[in-house]
Amino acid sequence: MENNTSLQQQLLEAGVHFGHLRKKWNPKMLPYIYAEKKGIHIIDLNKTVECLQETALALKNIAKSGKKIMFVGTKKQAKEIVTECAQRVNMPYVTERWLGGMLTNFNTVRKSVKKMQTIEKMLGDGSFDSVTKKERLQLSRDKDKMEKVLGGIAQLGRVPAALFIVDIGHEHIGLAEAKRLGITTFGMVDTNCDPNKVDFPVPANDDATKSIAIITNYITAAIAEGLAERQAEKSEEDESEESADSGLKFSVDEEGGDADAAKKGKSAPKRRIPAAGTGGRKPAMKK
């Protein structure tokens, strides 16, 4: 209870409870609104804490299972925060512009990423020294342009398992693509948005930098905890496998040693020479 109270106090200080003007509100956000003050809706922080903890637990389990979670925040206030948090837990992120088809046409996007990586590699090892200066400059510009948009998903080999979105109204294209592919969605939802569009809504102020920072950092800490638990379980499994292998090897060595000892202790069988008249070759008869 004390932890919830301290978290609620932190959210209050960060201004998470401030919503939009009454004339801009979405009626579906009514269960998450506490009151109205001077024409501005106030978000119920008790609901925010509940939703935030539920979201953090779900993302922790996804990270623990080894799946990827994509961070999406192309708003000016969210770019730096989202980039820093995603890089901290080694997750893909989109902070510049959502390319149409980034999820639904993922194979084509992967080709662009590979092209960017190829150009970067060739510029680094000097393969472009033979081309003209103009061509080299054009390739460098193309690489910079692609890296700006695709740099956050360069290491993403397949479609992510979940999306964490800072403003679901602003990122409606990415949200629509995720819903079409059945990807689990998490998002910060302000009073002007529909909370039913995401699987795990977090009612919060999605315009203030402090509000975005505290929510995103809380989510990132949960993901980091899930990754740490996965690493610990993996280490325990490796240790148990090593101990099992060493025990098996020890038992095999013991069996082999016993067999060698038995072979050494056992003398070679003596050849039996039958006596005359008791079988075997008969003695020659005297004439």
Buried (B, 14 or more C-beta within 10 A) or exposed (E): EEEEEEBBEBBEEBBBBBBBEEEEBBEBBEEBBBEBEEEBBBBBBEBBBBBBBBBBEBBBEBBBEEEBBBBBBBBEBBBBBBBBBBEEBEBBBBBBEBBEEBBBEBEEBBEBBEBBBEBBEBBEEEEBEEEEEEEBEEBBEEBEEBBEBBBBBBEBEEBBBBBBBBBBBBBBBBBEBBBEEEBBBBBBBBBBBBBEBBBBBBBBBBBBBBBBBBBBBBBBBBBBBBBEBBEEEEEEEEEEEEEEEEEEEEEEEEEEEEEEEEEEEEEEEEEEEEEEEEEEEEEEEEE
